[in-house]
Amino acid sequence: MLADILIPMSFFSAVFGVFYLYLSTRNRERLALIEKGVDASIFMPGAKSKSPFYKIILLNLALLLMGIGIGAFTALLLTAYTSLDENGVYPATIFTMAGVALFIGFNMTKKLDE
């Protein structure tokens, strides 16, 4: 009975504590940088990226979907021409190719900003 009340209360207090610490630490860090005379442009989140956000999302989503397709096709070839277990080959190749595609998307996104 007591655990029904204590568990949600402790969860919400932990979430509140994490956000409070994050915001207060960020505020102290910014104040210390301002006292040292650092340029305020580092506080602007969108000032670093030259390319629009939707282009980055579309690029990464397109590469992710292509990676999943290539992974499924590779898994089909592996199960057809080898004696590997199909239950392990499909998830392994799909996740591997999706990861490779996201890595390529990360590198392409860095090149967009340059």
One Martini backbone bead per residue (centre of mass of N, CA, C, O) as a GRO file, in nm:
protein
  114
    1MET     BB    1   0.060   0.062  -0.023
    2LEU     BB    2   0.309   0.248   0.014
    3ALA     BB    3   0.440   0.177  -0.265
    4ASP     BB    4   0.217   0.316  -0.444
    5ILE     BB    5   0.328   0.605  -0.352
    6LEU     BB    6   0.648   0.603  -0.350
    7ILE     BB    7   0.725   0.542  -0.643
    8PRO     BB    8   0.608   0.791  -0.794
    9MET     BB    9   0.743   1.003  -0.613
   10SER     BB   10   1.039   0.918  -0.669
   11PHE     BB   11   1.033   0.952  -0.971
   12PHE     BB   12   0.954   1.257  -0.985
   13SER     BB   13   1.188   1.355  -0.804
   14ALA     BB   14   1.416   1.256  -0.990
   15VAL     BB   15   1.337   1.418  -1.239
   16PHE     BB   16   1.348   1.693  -1.103
   17GLY     BB   17   1.646   1.676  -1.009
   18VAL     BB   18   1.775   1.656  -1.288
   19PHE     BB   19   1.663   1.922  -1.405
   20TYR     BB   20   1.771   2.109  -1.186
   21LEU     BB   21   2.071   2.044  -1.224
   22TYR     BB   22   2.091   2.120  -1.519
   23LEU     BB   23   1.994   2.418  -1.502
   24SER     BB   24   2.188   2.520  -1.278
   25THR     BB   25   2.453   2.446  -1.419
   26ARG     BB   26   2.407   2.609  -1.677
   27ASN     BB   27   2.383   2.883  -1.539
   28ARG     BB   28   2.663   2.887  -1.402
   29GLU     BB   29   2.828   2.854  -1.661
   30ARG     BB   30   2.728   3.110  -1.804
   31LEU     BB   31   2.813   3.313  -1.588
   32ALA     BB   32   3.117   3.245  -1.600
   33LEU     BB   33   3.154   3.321  -1.901
   34ILE     BB   34   3.059   3.615  -1.878
   35GLU     BB   35   3.275   3.706  -1.669
   36LYS     BB   36   3.514   3.638  -1.884
   37GLY     BB   37   3.410   3.741  -2.184
   38VAL     BB   38   3.250   3.564  -2.359
   39ASP     BB   39   3.090   3.491  -2.625
   40ALA     BB   40   2.732   3.467  -2.680
   41SER     BB   41   2.713   3.263  -2.935
   42ILE     BB   42   2.726   2.982  -2.774
   43PHE     BB   43   2.405   3.000  -2.686
   44MET     BB   44   2.330   2.948  -2.979
   45PRO     BB   45   2.201   2.666  -3.125
   46GLY     BB   46   2.168   2.761  -3.453
   47ALA     BB   47   2.452   2.900  -3.535
   48LYS     BB   48   2.630   2.651  -3.645
   49SER     BB   49   2.425   2.581  -3.860
   50LYS     BB   50   2.378   2.605  -4.215
   51SER     BB   51   2.177   2.387  -4.238
   52PRO     BB   52   1.882   2.267  -4.244
   53PHE     BB   53   1.709   2.046  -4.049
   54TYR     BB   54   1.542   1.888  -4.269
   55LYS     BB   55   1.788   1.787  -4.432
   56ILE     BB   56   1.908   1.607  -4.213
   57ILE     BB   57   1.663   1.426  -4.167
   58LEU     BB   58   1.625   1.326  -4.459
   59LEU     BB   59   1.902   1.203  -4.497
   60ASN     BB   60   1.894   1.002  -4.257
   61LEU     BB   61   1.628   0.859  -4.335
   62ALA     BB   62   1.711   0.761  -4.615
   63LEU     BB   63   1.960   0.599  -4.523
   64LEU     BB   64   1.812   0.414  -4.326
   65LEU     BB   65   1.617   0.281  -4.530
   66MET     BB   66   1.839   0.174  -4.715
   67GLY     BB   67   1.981   0.002  -4.498
   68ILE     BB   68   1.740  -0.184  -4.442
   69GLY     BB   69   1.712  -0.292  -4.730
   70ILE     BB   70   2.000  -0.404  -4.759
   71GLY     BB   71   1.981  -0.590  -4.511
   72ALA     BB   72   1.746  -0.767  -4.612
   73PHE     BB   73   1.884  -0.859  -4.876
   74THR     BB   74   2.135  -0.985  -4.744
   75ALA     BB   75   1.979  -1.188  -4.571
   76LEU     BB   76   1.849  -1.338  -4.804
   77LEU     BB   77   2.115  -1.432  -4.931
   78LEU     BB   78   2.231  -1.580  -4.682
   79THR     BB   79   1.991  -1.786  -4.648
   80ALA     BB   80   2.001  -1.906  -4.943
   81TYR     BB   81   2.343  -1.969  -4.959
   82THR     BB   82   2.327  -2.067  -4.663
   83SER     BB   83   2.324  -2.224  -4.321
   84LEU     BB   84   2.198  -1.998  -4.179
   85ASP     BB   85   2.012  -1.856  -3.941
   86GLU     BB   86   1.732  -1.661  -3.984
   87ASN     BB   87   1.688  -1.544  -3.686
   88GLY     BB   88   1.988  -1.401  -3.687
   89VAL     BB   89   2.040  -1.260  -3.964
   90TYR     BB   90   1.831  -1.036  -3.996
   91PRO     BB   91   1.891  -0.850  -3.750
   92ALA     BB   92   2.196  -0.819  -3.795
   93THR     BB   93   2.193  -0.691  -4.084
   94ILE     BB   94   1.997  -0.461  -4.038
   95PHE     BB   95   2.150  -0.317  -3.803
   96THR     BB   96   2.418  -0.286  -3.947
   97MET     BB   97   2.320  -0.123  -4.197
   98ALA     BB   98   2.186   0.104  -4.036
   99GLY     BB   99   2.446   0.196  -3.895
  100VAL     BB  100   2.605   0.260  -4.150
  101ALA     BB  101   2.405   0.470  -4.261
  102LEU     BB  102   2.425   0.666  -4.015
  103PHE     BB  103   2.727   0.716  -4.043
  104ILE     BB  104   2.712   0.837  -4.325
  105GLY     BB  105   2.514   1.064  -4.243
  106PHE     BB  106   2.703   1.202  -4.045
  107ASN     BB  107   2.927   1.269  -4.253
  108MET     BB  108   2.741   1.429  -4.448
  109THR     BB  109   2.655   1.646  -4.241
  110LYS     BB  110   2.936   1.763  -4.194
  111LYS     BB  111   2.970   1.851  -4.499
  112LEU     BB  112   2.730   2.055  -4.507
  113ASP     BB  113   2.862   2.265  -4.296
  114GLU     BB  114   3.130   2.326  -4.482
   0.00000   0.00000   0.00000
